[in-house]
């Protein structure tokens, strides 16, 4: 599943976002999903793909835990997708991998039913007005019921449905509040937006993200997973360790190319005109153009 910039931006979220204008890279002709596609990973872990970030569902005798909850306007569809797992009556925990609305919009609805868990910085971001300048997007403060009530600094473990769930803070990669979530016993990991499978990622430089740090963070995760680990990306199809390694190689390789051009004195505009080598052509099918990815790399350097 490839996301368009349209699916990331052009979504009615009256209580969350207002848009000053839309950047020229927006494409208004892509289909916007209105339901979820479920992919069963294990007997009690399922991936849901909708309009925003990928969702993981852990269900069992103690109830249901979800990782991320898509945009606010996808909540009715998410409620329907959770029906086979007992619906909102069975929901006990929501984990937010970071603060962006395509991963936390469902908090406004589901936060009445479950405890929300996230890094300390996610709560601070959601408490206050935020802006993503690249997309001319403003996020208003979330109400109390939609805020994380359980937060952590570096690591947190939840023991639920006979599974040890480890939250690991990866600082200043995609944002300043990113968590990856490891289902230790099942050998499944949700990478949040530290992994866009198969296409250039968005990195939120304005709220602490950095491409160089993201690469280092991803490398640290590659070292702790094995060839059998099922890897859930923040966006894109279900993956494995080799897919994550390919993403890491892209981060390293494209950053190296931009850095080398900068060191020759080339301006951002000149670098964008020259572009990246054709090694990375297969990564251009997502919602960011090569020019925007180069801009993110330049800002990271």
TACORPE-V109336 format. One record per residue. N is the residue number from 1. RES is the residue in three letters. SS is DSSP state (A for helix, B for strand, O for the rest). PHI is phi in degrees with one decimal (999 if undefined). OMEGA is omega as a letter, one per 30 degrees, with the letter a starting at -180 (none if undefined). Layout:
# TACORPE-V109336
[[N,RES,SS,PHI,OMEGA] [N,RES,SS,PHI,OMEGA]]
This chain:
# TACORPE-V109336
[[1,UNK,O,999,l] [2,UNK,O,-104.4,a] [3,UNK,O,-96.5,l] [4,UNK,O,-91.6,l] [5,UNK,A,-60.8,l] [6,UNK,A,-57.4,a] [7,UNK,A,-70.0,l] [8,UNK,A,-81.5,a] [9,UNK,A,-112.0,a] [10,UNK,O,-85.3,a] [11,UNK,O,-132.7,a] [12,UNK,O,-73.0,l] [13,UNK,O,-132.2,a] [14,UNK,O,-58.3,a] [15,UNK,O,-85.6,a] [16,UNK,O,-113.4,a] [17,UNK,B,-126.9,l] [18,UNK,B,-126.1,a] [19,UNK,B,-117.9,l] [20,UNK,O,-74.0,l] [21,UNK,O,-165.0,l] [22,UNK,O,-109.9,l] [23,UNK,O,-67.6,a] [24,UNK,O,-64.8,a] [25,UNK,O,-78.3,l] [26,UNK,O,-68.4,l] [27,UNK,O,-116.5,a] [28,UNK,O,-89.9,a] [29,UNK,O,-116.0,l] [30,UNK,O,-87.3,l] [31,UNK,O,-70.0,l] [32,UNK,O,-105.3,a] [33,UNK,O,-60.2,l] [34,UNK,O,-122.7,l] [35,UNK,O,-146.9,a] [36,UNK,O,-113.3,l] [37,UNK,B,-103.5,a] [38,UNK,B,-99.3,l] [39,UNK,B,-124.6,a] [40,UNK,B,-76.8,a] [41,UNK,O,-102.1,l] [42,UNK,O,-133.6,l] [43,UNK,O,-59.3,a] [44,UNK,O,-129.5,l] [45,UNK,B,-125.3,a] [46,UNK,B,-131.0,l] [47,UNK,B,-99.6,l] [48,UNK,B,-113.5,l] [49,UNK,B,-118.0,a] [50,UNK,O,-126.1,a] [51,UNK,O,-96.5,a] [52,UNK,O,-105.1,a] [53,UNK,O,-70.5,l] [54,UNK,O,-63.7,a] [55,UNK,B,-110.9,l] [56,UNK,B,-111.5,l] [57,UNK,B,-121.7,l] [58,UNK,B,-109.7,l] [59,UNK,B,-122.8,a] [60,UNK,B,178.4,a] [61,UNK,O,-62.9,a] [62,UNK,O,-84.1,a] [63,UNK,B,122.2,a] [64,UNK,B,-124.7,l] [65,UNK,B,-124.0,l] [66,UNK,B,-122.5,l] [67,UNK,B,-107.1,a] [68,UNK,O,68.3,a] [69,UNK,O,-148.2,l] [70,UNK,O,63.7,l] [71,UNK,O,-73.7,l] [72,UNK,A,-59.8,a] [73,UNK,A,-74.3,l] [74,UNK,A,-93.1,a] [75,UNK,A,-60.8,l] [76,UNK,A,-58.5,l] [77,UNK,A,-67.4,l] [78,UNK,A,-68.2,l] [79,UNK,A,-57.2,l] [80,UNK,A,-65.8,a] [81,UNK,A,-66.9,l] [82,UNK,O,-84.6,a] [83,UNK,A,-55.2,l] [84,UNK,A,-63.5,a] [85,UNK,A,-104.2,l] [86,UNK,O,100.1,l] [87,UNK,A,65.8,a] [88,UNK,A,-69.6,l] [89,UNK,A,-63.6,a] [90,UNK,A,-93.8,a] [91,UNK,B,-72.7,a] [92,UNK,B,-114.7,a] [93,UNK,B,-134.4,l] [94,UNK,B,-122.1,l] [95,UNK,B,-104.7,l] [96,UNK,O,-99.1,l] [97,UNK,O,-73.4,l] [98,UNK,O,-169.0,a] [99,UNK,O,-88.3,a] [100,UNK,O,-59.1,a] [101,UNK,A,-66.1,l] [102,UNK,A,-79.1,l] [103,UNK,A,-121.6,a] [104,UNK,A,-124.9,a] [105,UNK,O,-59.9,l] [106,UNK,O,-68.2,l] [107,UNK,A,-55.7,a] [108,UNK,A,-63.1,l] [109,UNK,A,-92.0,a] [110,UNK,A,-77.5,a] [111,UNK,O,-63.5,l] [112,UNK,O,-73.9,a] [113,UNK,O,-106.1,a] [114,UNK,O,-148.4,l] [115,UNK,B,-78.6,l] [116,UNK,B,-100.1,a] [117,UNK,B,-119.1,l] [118,UNK,B,-165.4,l] [119,UNK,B,-67.4,l] [120,UNK,A,-49.8,a] [121,UNK,A,-68.5,l] [122,UNK,A,-65.4,l] [123,UNK,A,-59.4,a] [124,UNK,A,-63.9,l] [125,UNK,A,-65.5,a] [126,UNK,A,-73.2,l] [127,UNK,A,-74.4,a] [128,UNK,O,-129.0,l] [129,UNK,O,-66.6,a] [130,UNK,B,-125.3,a] [131,UNK,B,-139.6,l] [132,UNK,B,-112.6,a] [133,UNK,A,-65.6,a] [134,UNK,A,-57.0,a] [135,UNK,A,-104.4,a] [136,UNK,O,50.5,a] [137,UNK,B,-116.8,l] [138,UNK,B,-119.2,l] [139,UNK,B,-109.9,l] [140,UNK,O,-82.2,l] [141,UNK,O,-57.7,l] [142,UNK,O,-83.1,l] [143,UNK,O,-70.7,a] [144,UNK,A,-57.0,a] [145,UNK,A,-67.5,a] [146,UNK,A,-99.6,a] [147,UNK,O,-95.1,l] [148,UNK,O,-60.6,l] [149,UNK,O,-102.9,l] [150,UNK,B,-122.0,a] [151,UNK,B,-129.3,a] [152,UNK,B,-148.4,a] [153,UNK,O,-103.2,a] [154,UNK,O,-121.7,l] [155,UNK,B,-144.0,l] [156,UNK,B,-146.8,l] [157,UNK,B,-116.9,l] [158,UNK,B,-116.1,l] [159,UNK,B,-115.0,a] [160,UNK,B,-152.4,l] [161,UNK,O,54.2,l] [162,UNK,O,60.0,l] [163,UNK,B,-129.1,l] [164,UNK,B,-92.4,a] [165,UNK,B,-108.4,a] [166,UNK,B,-106.5,l] [167,UNK,B,-98.2,a] [168,UNK,B,-121.2,l] [169,UNK,B,-80.0,l] [170,UNK,B,-107.6,a] [171,UNK,O,-73.0,l] [172,UNK,O,54.3,l] [173,UNK,O,-102.9,l] [174,UNK,O,-79.8,l] [175,UNK,O,-142.1,l] [176,UNK,O,-93.7,a] [177,UNK,O,-129.2,a] [178,UNK,B,-76.1,l] [179,UNK,B,-119.2,l] [180,UNK,B,-103.8,a] [181,UNK,B,-124.7,a] [182,UNK,B,-104.9,l] [183,UNK,B,-86.3,a] [184,UNK,O,-63.4,a] [185,UNK,O,-72.5,a] [186,UNK,O,-82.9,a] [187,UNK,O,61.1,l] [188,UNK,B,-127.8,l] [189,UNK,B,-130.9,l] [190,UNK,B,-101.2,a] [191,UNK,O,-88.7,a] [192,UNK,A,55.6,a] [193,UNK,A,-88.3,l] [194,UNK,A,-79.9,l] [195,UNK,O,-150.6,l] [196,UNK,B,-107.0,a] [197,UNK,O,-78.5,l] [198,UNK,O,100.4,a] [199,UNK,O,-152.6,a] [200,UNK,O,-56.8,a] [201,UNK,O,-89.1,l] [202,UNK,O,-83.8,l] [203,UNK,O,-123.1,a] [204,UNK,O,-88.0,a] [205,UNK,A,-61.1,a] [206,UNK,A,-72.0,l] [207,UNK,A,-120.8,l] [208,UNK,O,97.9,a] [209,UNK,O,-80.1,l] [210,UNK,O,-161.5,a] [211,UNK,A,-66.9,l] [212,UNK,A,-64.7,l] [213,UNK,A,-68.1,l] [214,UNK,A,-57.3,l] [215,UNK,A,-60.4,l] [216,UNK,A,-64.8,l] [217,UNK,A,-64.5,l] [218,UNK,A,-62.8,l] [219,UNK,A,-59.5,l] [220,UNK,A,-65.5,l] [221,UNK,A,-77.1,l] [222,UNK,A,-55.3,a] [223,UNK,O,-71.7,a] [224,UNK,O,-105.8,l] [225,UNK,O,-107.4,a] [226,UNK,O,-121.1,a] [227,UNK,O,-66.4,a] [228,UNK,O,-94.2,a] [229,UNK,O,-66.0,l] [230,UNK,B,-87.4,a] [231,UNK,B,-111.0,l] [232,UNK,B,-94.4,l] [233,UNK,O,-80.9,l] [234,UNK,O,-64.3,l] [235,UNK,B,-143.6,l] [236,UNK,O,104.8,a] [237,UNK,O,-73.3,l] [238,UNK,O,-53.4,a] [239,UNK,B,-137.8,l] [240,UNK,O,-136.3,a] [241,UNK,A,-61.4,a] [242,UNK,A,-63.6,l] [243,UNK,A,-63.6,l] [244,UNK,A,-66.4,l] [245,UNK,A,-64.8,l] [246,UNK,A,-64.8,l] [247,UNK,A,-62.1,l] [248,UNK,A,-61.1,l] [249,UNK,A,-62.5,l] [250,UNK,A,-64.6,l] [251,UNK,A,-58.3,a] [252,UNK,A,-65.0,a] [253,UNK,A,-67.6,a] [254,UNK,A,-70.1,l] [255,UNK,A,-62.4,l] [256,UNK,A,-60.6,a] [257,UNK,A,-63.5,a] [258,UNK,A,-66.6,l] [259,UNK,A,-61.1,a] [260,UNK,A,-63.9,l] [261,UNK,A,-67.3,l] [262,UNK,A,-61.3,a] [263,UNK,A,-67.9,l] [264,UNK,O,-84.8,l] [265,UNK,O,94.4,a] [266,UNK,O,-69.9,l] [267,UNK,O,-76.9,l] [268,UNK,A,-56.4,a] [269,UNK,A,-63.5,l] [270,UNK,A,-68.0,l] [271,UNK,A,-63.8,l] [272,UNK,A,-64.5,l] [273,UNK,A,-64.7,l] [274,UNK,A,-72.4,l] [275,UNK,O,78.0,l] [276,UNK,O,-93.2,l] [277,UNK,O,-66.6,a] [278,UNK,A,-70.1,l] [279,UNK,A,-55.9,a] [280,UNK,A,-105.0,a] [281,UNK,A,-59.9,a] [282,UNK,A,-70.2,a] [283,UNK,A,-95.3,a] [284,UNK,O,-94.4,a] [285,UNK,O,-90.0,a] [286,UNK,O,-94.5,a] [287,UNK,O,-95.0,l] [288,UNK,O,-108.0,l] [289,UNK,O,-74.2,l] [290,UNK,A,-60.7,l] [291,UNK,A,-59.7,a] [292,UNK,A,-69.6,l] [293,UNK,A,-63.4,l] [294,UNK,A,-61.9,l] [295,UNK,A,-61.4,l] [296,UNK,A,-65.6,l] [297,UNK,A,-64.1,l] [298,UNK,A,-60.6,l] [299,UNK,A,-65.6,l] [300,UNK,A,-71.7,a] [301,UNK,O,-87.6,none]]
